[in-house]
């Protein structure tokens, strides 16, 4: 844990429910969660659903499922912006009364014309209503409420990741706070909600950097403390281009379906844009102990599936056996594999023998195929060609040798096989390939002592006898 704990630190993850939780959003959520935990603070979730037309219940549910799978749970009740409209309007009214907002009655056509005029003059949109006092009759007609910011002043954001970022208010529109239908806009709602939630650190993608300038002006106009902003670079694909569908899975749920573990995703995502020396593998507590936003890189991170697979393979090997068994069962069932009592016993016995070969949970379907194959099965042509008369005789003697073996463990089988070929005066290559073909049914399989241990004595000897009888 950090030496300087700050119980007052509050971070938040604020997804827009217009689609799934993508991998960039998942990393943003993780960085917020890590910073709050590292500082002994609180991590909150705020659903930015002010876009009524695009926000859907299905997207909200997908976001929750992704966060739950990743284990990034909020420390307080989830806030939906749409439920806080009265608070948003109340703040707009206060800004209006204090002279920091005004009513604008421009039509769409007038707005576009004013924007063109402003561009030609070298500044952003300024409404002719900015300094007018509307009548009661005018206020009864459709209009928007715009923010009345400084016309031409420097503005500096001291960003915890990007450093000092300079803006000028002449380049910033008088943004709309309330639409003509009375609904609040994003920039207004997020400021009000972050303030009311006590958010101290706004950690998000650097595509929001321009919003930080607009939001800072609203904070100052309302007389509120401005939070610390930390804008993190976006994630790029392996080719260096902005992450898109052509790079493969983007939704967090896709990675779960592809066989990745949540602890592996947390480990890998933390390493995307943040580092602690040369460490590649770390658990949650290590991440919490080491994490600080000042160590986030300014350059975009690149998605690297080879590294993700390396990390996932590590955490599969670290996985508690009972949990791994459940994950593998669930994956097999999703593929339509029926698991009876015999299959369950074989799977449980085989998993420890093949876990080192798995990169993803989905790999176990192929890795277990040799053990779950039902007798009798056809021997492939390659194995048939290996079964010369000499090999046949040796394997027959091996069968007799194994019949008397009482300890059917990997170690015991390994010693027995080595002693057998030594007594036969040959290298293991003389019987190994044919024996593998007979026992595995042509499926990918580990070394032969592990194949036999996975199958068990009865099944192993039965397969060997089947192969020799053919």
Phi and psi in degrees as a GROMACS rama.xvg file:
@    title "Ramachandran Plot"
@    xaxis  label "Phi"
@    yaxis  label "Psi"
@TYPE xy
-61.7972  149.27  UNK-2
-70.0362  -26.0922  UNK-3
-113.231  78.6588  UNK-4
-71.955  139.207  UNK-5
-126.917  92.4101  UNK-6
-56.7921  -20.5228  UNK-7
-83.0191  -6.69774  UNK-8
-66.8771  127.295  UNK-9
-132.208  121.608  UNK-10
-113.304  164.985  UNK-11
-147.779  149.334  UNK-12
-109.617  127.186  UNK-13
-126.405  76.4978  UNK-14
-76.405  152.567  UNK-15
-96.8447  121.334  UNK-16
-81.0069  60.3658  UNK-17
-111.125  6.42468  UNK-18
-178.62  -166.799  UNK-19
-72.7629  169.931  UNK-20
-82.6483  105.636  UNK-21
-82.8897  170.766  UNK-22
-66.4135  -31.6729  UNK-23
-66.5156  -41.5489  UNK-24
-64.4025  -37.6412  UNK-25
-62.9827  -40.3215  UNK-26
-66.8179  -39.5878  UNK-27
-60.5691  -44.5571  UNK-28
-60.1475  -43.1674  UNK-29
-62.4639  -45.2331  UNK-30
-62.2012  -40.3181  UNK-31
-63.6827  -43.8645  UNK-32
-63.1692  -45.7188  UNK-33
-63.5503  -43.2525  UNK-34
-65.8331  -41.4437  UNK-35
-61.891  -45.1392  UNK-36
-67.7446  -38.7054  UNK-37
-63.7333  -31.8172  UNK-38
-99.7983  6.66226  UNK-39
68.4581  25.6321  UNK-40
-100.724  -152.638  UNK-41
-123.61  142.571  UNK-42
-111.227  124.699  UNK-43
-120.121  161.985  UNK-44
-123.192  131.367  UNK-45
-128.816  120.527  UNK-46
-91.6794  114.164  UNK-47
-86.929  81.8624  UNK-48
-107.963  36.847  UNK-49
-72.2235  -20.6484  UNK-50
-83.8777  88.3438  UNK-51
-63.0253  -36.2879  UNK-52
-69.487  -35.3594  UNK-53
-96.8723  -19.0093  UNK-54
-76.6658  133.688  UNK-55
-131.89  149.082  UNK-56
-59.6694  -33.8921  UNK-57
-64.3784  -39.1861  UNK-58
-68.7701  -38.6248  UNK-59
-59.7139  -46.2321  UNK-60
-63.6904  -39.1955  UNK-61
-64.7686  -38.0296  UNK-62
-65.3992  -45.9194  UNK-63
-61.7126  -41.9039  UNK-64
-61.9542  -42.4796  UNK-65
-64.4755  -44.033  UNK-66
-66.4829  -40.6198  UNK-67
-63.6818  -41.4402  UNK-68
-63.6099  -39.7072  UNK-69
-72.9112  -16.0186  UNK-70
79.8008  25.3979  UNK-71
-101.551  86.4075  UNK-72
-99.3222  141.064  UNK-73
-70.2091  150.677  UNK-74
-90.0141  -7.66531  UNK-75
-142.975  178.704  UNK-76
-62.1827  140.663  UNK-77
-68.8995  137.56  UNK-78
-103.214  127.48  UNK-79
-102.892  122.054  UNK-80
-57.8722  -37.5197  UNK-81
-61.0432  -24.7374  UNK-82
-82.725  -6.23715  UNK-83
-111.222  21.291  UNK-84
-56.4398  -40.5342  UNK-85
-58.1332  -40.1585  UNK-86
-65.6856  -40.1327  UNK-87
-61.3626  -46.4352  UNK-88
-65.2047  -35.1891  UNK-89
-64.0691  -40.6695  UNK-90
-66.847  -41.0051  UNK-91
-60.4206  -41.8966  UNK-92
-61.2869  -40.7041  UNK-93
-64.529  -41.8636  UNK-94
-64.1666  -38.5255  UNK-95
-63.7593  -45.2542  UNK-96
-68.8667  -29.4378  UNK-97
-87.4558  0.941423  UNK-98
86.0037  10.6536  UNK-99
-97.7996  7.93969  UNK-100
-151.278  157.949  UNK-101
-148.845  158.79  UNK-102
-85.3093  133.188  UNK-103
-123.803  130.458  UNK-104
-113.465  14.5229  UNK-105
-65.2753  141.361  UNK-106
-77.6206  173.554  UNK-107
-60.6093  -43.7176  UNK-108
-65.0724  -42.2346  UNK-109
-64.522  -37.7277  UNK-110
-63.4356  -45.4082  UNK-111
-64.3344  -38.5177  UNK-112
-66.5347  -41.9649  UNK-113
-65.0464  -34.5001  UNK-114
-67.0097  -40.4473  UNK-115
-65.6866  -40.5639  UNK-116
-63.4974  -41.463  UNK-117
-64.4464  -41.6127  UNK-118
-60.8194  -42.8217  UNK-119
-63.836  -27.0857  UNK-120
-90.4006  -3.53326  UNK-121
85.9363  24.0073  UNK-122
-145.368  172.429  UNK-123
-80.4026  175.826  UNK-124
-55.7386  131.806  UNK-125
-129.971  123.278  UNK-126
-80.5129  142.435  UNK-127
-65.5009  -12.8829  UNK-128
-86.1945  -2.15681  UNK-129
-55.1543  -39.1541  UNK-130
-116.224  18.6594  UNK-131
-96.1148  155.146  UNK-132
-109.398  107.379  UNK-133
-71.2163  154.432  UNK-134
-82.292  168.153  UNK-135
-62.13  -36.8344  UNK-136
-64.9545  -41.1036  UNK-137
-64.9591  -41.2131  UNK-138
-65.0711  -17.4501  UNK-139
-83.8113  -6.53911  UNK-140
-99.512  161.882  UNK-141
-57.5206  135.609  UNK-142
-162.906  166.356  UNK-143
-110.783  162.259  UNK-144
-108.897  121.599  UNK-145
-105.649  154.367  UNK-146
-79.5587  137.714  UNK-147
-106.702  89.1915  UNK-148
-93.1162  175.31  UNK-149
-60.6976  143.889  UNK-150
-76.3116  -41.575  UNK-151
-154.534  78.8032  UNK-152
-135.278  144.151  UNK-153
-69.9804  147.808  UNK-154
-138.991  125.62  UNK-155
-115.888  127.507  UNK-156
-102.022  120.77  UNK-157
-89.351  87.8926  UNK-158
-83.4531  134.769  UNK-159
-67.889  -17.5728  UNK-160
-109.864  -48.0292  UNK-161
-82.6747  -13.8827  UNK-162
82.7268  -155.375  UNK-163
-74.5964  125.971  UNK-164
-122.185  124.454  UNK-165
-101.791  140.537  UNK-166
-132.505  169.681  UNK-167
-134.651  134.347  UNK-168
-66.0581  -16.9293  UNK-169
-66.6086  -20.3296  UNK-170
-92.6097  6.2782  UNK-171
-116.245  123.457  UNK-172
-59.0388  156.607  UNK-173
-75.5123  90.3239  UNK-174
-66.7549  152.26  UNK-175
-75.7357  130.539  UNK-176
-96.8007  -43.6125  UNK-177
-123.327  130.397  UNK-178
-73.1591  172.387  UNK-179
-66.2051  -20.956  UNK-180
-88.0449  4.36993  UNK-181
88.9755  1.72312  UNK-182
-88.3587  143.172  UNK-183
-75.9359  153.673  UNK-184
-92.7965  168.256  UNK-185
-56.6505  -53.2308  UNK-186
-60.2416  -34.243  UNK-187
-73.2838  -48.9359  UNK-188
-61.5337  -41.6632  UNK-189
-68.1609  -34.8647  UNK-190
-66.2567  -46.0347  UNK-191
-62.732  -45.6144  UNK-192
-67.2158  -44.2374  UNK-193
-60.4404  -40.5843  UNK-194
-64.4368  -47.3555  UNK-195
-68.5252  -27.7421  UNK-196
-83.8427  -6.0093  UNK-197
75.2171  24.9979  UNK-198
-65.1016  127.643  UNK-199
-103.829  -25.0668  UNK-200
-134.475  119.996  UNK-201
-101.724  101.315  UNK-202
-105.708  117.026  UNK-203
-158.139  178.056  UNK-204
-67.2646  151.943  UNK-205
-73.346  -2.23238  UNK-206
-71.1087  -9.03814  UNK-207
-98.2616  6.95024  UNK-208
-61.0435  -41.1888  UNK-209
-65.0572  -34.2232  UNK-210
-63.8539  -31.3394  UNK-211
-60.6108  -36.8713  UNK-212
-66.0626  -47.0133  UNK-213
-61.9781  -44.1133  UNK-214
-69.0315  -33.2767  UNK-215
-60.9214  -40.5621  UNK-216
-63.238  -38.4332  UNK-217
-68.0143  -44.0269  UNK-218
-53.7455  -49.247  UNK-219
-66.0219  -39.5022  UNK-220
-64.6978  -33.8768  UNK-221
-81.1274  -9.28674  UNK-222
78.8956  27.0657  UNK-223
-106.872  156.588  UNK-224
-67.3157  136.56  UNK-225
-84.4863  129.295  UNK-226
-69.6363  167.766  UNK-227
-77.058  124.797  UNK-228
-95.187  142.109  UNK-229
-140.78  102.954  UNK-230
-101.745  115.178  UNK-231
-95.3455  141.276  UNK-232
-60.765  151.127  UNK-233
-73.428  164.568  UNK-234
-90.1298  132.499  UNK-235
-104.731  163.478  UNK-236
-74.7928  173.567  UNK-237
-57.1635  -25.6256  UNK-238
-86.9216  1.81407  UNK-239
88.826  -7.31186  UNK-240
-85.7773  160.036  UNK-241
-55.6527  137.011  UNK-242
-58.593  131.116  UNK-243
-147.117  179.668  UNK-244
-60.0095  -29.0241  UNK-245
-68.7123  -15.3584  UNK-246
-85.0166  1.06684  UNK-247
102.144  -150.581  UNK-248
-57.9809  134.931  UNK-249
-121.916  -37.475  UNK-250
-73.3268  141.422  UNK-251
-58.2383  -38.8625  UNK-252
-59.9149  -30.1971  UNK-253
-64.788  -39.4432  UNK-254
-67.502  -35.8856  UNK-255
-62.2301  -45.7071  UNK-256
-66.1467  -26.2923  UNK-257
-81.474  -4.34864  UNK-258
101.342  19.2999  UNK-259
-92.0218  148.424  UNK-260
-91.2728  145.856  UNK-261
-60.1667  -37.8796  UNK-262
-67.7155  -30.2221  UNK-263
-70.4019  -40.0568  UNK-264
-65.7714  -40.9278  UNK-265
-61.5221  -46.0531  UNK-266
-58.9453  -49.9381  UNK-267
-68.8744  -44.334  UNK-268
-63.2724  -36.5572  UNK-269
-61.7814  -33.2815  UNK-270
-79.4119  -10.6668  UNK-271
-83.9863  87.6091  UNK-272
104.53  -6.08719  UNK-273
-136.193  148.996  UNK-274
-146.437  159.25  UNK-275
-133.888  91.018  UNK-276
61.8859  -136.6  UNK-277
-101.167  11.0122  UNK-278
-64.4102  131.67  UNK-279
-109.599  -32.8702  UNK-280
-111.514  124.55  UNK-281
-153.094  148.544  UNK-282
-88.7833  178.354  UNK-283
-59.5182  -44.0531  UNK-284
-65.6442  -38.1509  UNK-285
-64.0876  -42.193  UNK-286
-59.1882  -46.0593  UNK-287
-62.7323  -42.2081  UNK-288
-63.5291  -35.844  UNK-289
-97.1134  -21.4701  UNK-290
-71.8608  138.303  UNK-291
-154.023  140.245  UNK-292
-64.6561  -23.8944  UNK-293
-67.7854  -14.6726  UNK-294
-95.175  2.46501  UNK-295
-73.8279  136.194  UNK-296
-74.8807  151.202  UNK-297
-81.6767  -25.1529  UNK-298
-82.7884  147.818  UNK-299
-62.0874  144.116  UNK-300
-89.0581  150.959  UNK-301
-108.411  133.043  UNK-302
-68.5782  129.173  UNK-303
-131.712  103.161  UNK-304
-68.5849  -28.3379  UNK-305
-63.6353  -43.047  UNK-306
-67.7518  -40.8065  UNK-307
-60.2459  -42.6364  UNK-308
-64.6627  -39.1591  UNK-309
-61.1534  -46.0157  UNK-310
-65.2632  -42.1384  UNK-311
-65.4042  -39.8389  UNK-312
-60.8804  -39.7783  UNK-313
-60.0843  -48.1238  UNK-314
-73.5928  -22.9106  UNK-315
-66.5476  -41.7962  UNK-316
-66.9919  -27.1319  UNK-317
-86.876  -7.73685  UNK-318
-65.9597  136.805  UNK-319
-62.1661  131.742  UNK-320
-51.5604  -43.3932  UNK-321
-65.4552  -39.8552  UNK-322
-66.5048  -43.1582  UNK-323
-60.0753  -41.0304  UNK-324
-60.3395  -43.3909  UNK-325
-64.5598  -43.832  UNK-326
-61.4818  -42.0939  UNK-327
-68.4861  -43.1505  UNK-328
-56.6549  -47.5594  UNK-329
-60.6117  -40.4117  UNK-330
-66.762  -43.6718  UNK-331
-64.2271  -42.1296  UNK-332
-62.9398  -37.9434  UNK-333
-64.9878  -19.9401  UNK-334
-92.7365  1.61296  UNK-335
86.397  14.255  UNK-336
-82.877  121.971  UNK-337
-81.7659  129.31  UNK-338
-112.914  103.383  UNK-339
-91.8422  -176.107  UNK-340
-60.6587  -40.7616  UNK-341
-65.121  -44.4033  UNK-342
-63.5117  -41.856  UNK-343
-60.0932  -40.3859  UNK-344
-65.6947  -43.1236  UNK-345
-63.7561  -44.1896  UNK-346
-61.2785  -46.8356  UNK-347
-62.3138  -37.5073  UNK-348
-73.9092  -31.0563  UNK-349
-85.4898  -33.7246  UNK-350
-50.8463  -48.1333  UNK-351
-62.1952  -21.7044  UNK-352
-86.4615  -15.3489  UNK-353
-122.788  -4.15095  UNK-354
-58.6518  -31.0641  UNK-355
-66.6569  -18.7531  UNK-356
-92.6416  -8.20266  UNK-357
-90.4327  135.644  UNK-358
-102.476  -36.7132  UNK-359
-132.755  159.684  UNK-360
-59.2201  -34.5469  UNK-361
-66.8813  -16.1536  UNK-362
-69.7345  -24.714  UNK-363
-65.5089  -25.7291  UNK-364
-58.5684  -45.4776  UNK-365
-74.7084  -37.8397  UNK-366
-67.9681  -26.6042  UNK-367
-91.5034  -10.2956  UNK-368
-57.0828  -38.8739  UNK-369
-63.7529  -38.1297  UNK-370
-77.1349  -31.3499  UNK-371
-89.2854  -6.30136  UNK-372
-60.6377  138.514  UNK-373
-93.838  134.173  UNK-374
-78.828  153.879  UNK-375
-84.5244  147.393  UNK-376
-127.061  157.914  UNK-377
-72.7944  139.359  UNK-378
-85.154  133.743  UNK-379
-69.0056  161.521  UNK-380
-61.379  -36.419  UNK-381
-61.2209  -43.0409  UNK-382
-67.8029  -38.2037  UNK-383
-59.3693  -39.8916  UNK-384
-67.2851  -26.9235  UNK-385
-77.6355  -17.9239  UNK-386
-84.3128  68.1559  UNK-387
-69.9066  169.808  UNK-388
-60.0853  -39.486  UNK-389
-64.3412  -45.3504  UNK-390
-65.8028  -40.5357  UNK-391
-57.7816  -45.202  UNK-392
-64.7566  -41.7452  UNK-393
-64.5252  -43.1167  UNK-394
-67.0408  -30.7888  UNK-395
-66.2852  -41.2457  UNK-396
-67.5724  -35.8407  UNK-397
-62.4948  -41.165  UNK-398
-57.7027  -45.3142  UNK-399
-64.9158  -38.0979  UNK-400
-63.4644  -43.091  UNK-401
-72.9804  -24.4955  UNK-402
-57.7533  -34.9909  UNK-403
-90.9615  0.184396  UNK-404
-77.1895  124.067  UNK-405
-94.6039  -33.0789  UNK-406
-94.4555  102.803  UNK-407
-97.7491  40.1901  UNK-408
-92.2965  164.943  UNK-409
-57.4936  -46.4062  UNK-410
-61.0588  -45.7303  UNK-411
-65.0545  -42.6057  UNK-412
-64.1501  -39.4658  UNK-413
-60.831  -46.8075  UNK-414
-63.8843  -43.0922  UNK-415
-61.5923  -44.4451  UNK-416
-65.5212  -41.2407  UNK-417
-65.3682  -42.7653  UNK-418
-63.1405  -37.4032  UNK-419
-62.2629  -50.0738  UNK-420
-69.2704  -30.8649  UNK-421
-64.351  -42.7791  UNK-422
-66.7374  -29.2317  UNK-423
-79.8654  -15.3444  UNK-424
74.809  28.4529  UNK-425
-132.736  167.112  UNK-426
-81.416  160.691  UNK-427
-64.8631  -23.6621  UNK-428
-61.08  -17.1202  UNK-429
-73.7728  -25.3247  UNK-430
-122.966  -20.3941  UNK-431
-57.2496  -53.723  UNK-432
-59.6691  -42.8111  UNK-433
-67.5871  -41.3402  UNK-434
-63.5577  -40.9814  UNK-435
-61.1957  -44.7244  UNK-436
-61.8495  -40.9616  UNK-437
-66.3745  -41.9773  UNK-438
-79.391  -33.7937  UNK-439
-93.7867  -13.759  UNK-440
66.9865  22.1451  UNK-441
85.9303  -0.667851  UNK-442
-84.0146  155.08  UNK-443
-57.179  139.748  UNK-444
-153.883  159.204  UNK-445
-75.5463  -165.233  UNK-446
-67.3433  163.754  UNK-447
-65.1798  -36.7725  UNK-448
-62.9849  -34.4172  UNK-449
-74.3682  -35.4525  UNK-450
-58.9267  -49.37  UNK-451
-64.1637  -40.1898  UNK-452
-64.8304  -39.6536  UNK-453
-65.2587  -41.745  UNK-454
-71.421  -30.6858  UNK-455
88.1732  159.527  UNK-456
-62.3994  -46.8969  UNK-457
-62.1106  -50.1879  UNK-458
-68.1677  -41.2286  UNK-459
-60.6693  -47.4256  UNK-460
-68.2473  -34.3716  UNK-461
-66.4543  -40.4503  UNK-462
-66.7912  -39.6268  UNK-463
-63.9614  -42.2356  UNK-464
-65.0567  -40.2386  UNK-465
-57.1755  -47.5338  UNK-466
-62.5252  -38.9489  UNK-467
-74.4172  -29.4337  UNK-468
-72.457  -17.1251  UNK-469
